[in-house]
Amino acid sequence: MTPKFRRRPDGTIYPLEGGGGGKGKATIVAGGLALTVWATGGGGTGGVTLGGSGTSTASMSTADTAVVRTIGKNLSKARRDVTRGNRKRAWKRLGMRQGNRVTGNAVECVTSTYGQVREFFVRTPCRDLRRFQFPVNYENGTISVLVSRVRMRSSAAARDFRSLIDEHGTGDIRPVLPTVRFSGYHYDSAHRRSTVFAAETESRTGNVPKQVLDSTAKAAIALARSAG
């Protein structure tokens, strides 16, 4: 498949993920090349930039590198924790501590979205939208996580919705807590039949590098899919 690229307002170019885009994120493959590059910290990478906000690998501290490596190594075990109903243990296995989770009631999609995403739901109604927002903490800071589960009326509608929301600048799902603003640059998504899962992360305290934010979004998607 020929790689696709998009340009941000600041002029930088980022790759879209092979499956259908990704709001300016780089693909993270547990145990693969991308994770290997991040795990090197600043040693010999030349400060390679991997999409998102433009933070380079040179800014990765030992704690940052450790948490990215731990996510890649333990994500499958963490998914099993979630299937057994233990989310906090799952995040602990990934080197993080989950804070209190705020759950939004099932809502109608049009009123909880904006931009082209909202226009899509005007034309193509969803069944329901559930949102979950929570902080996760690790040694270098706190990350705000927003996970959304959208149930569409068909698999085709789910694919169309995911294709749209994956593209940065097309709108988004509103967070449960409006005090947190999500840029969409640290993002991942997945879909299963007629259900779409989307996750976004932002640094809440500390100077969390994009590699950690991207890895956390990917982990949030994997855990959400395991929870159902």
Order of alpha helices (4+ residues) and beta strands (2+ residues): beta-beta-alpha-alpha-alpha-beta-beta-beta-alpha-beta-beta-alpha-beta-beta-beta-alpha
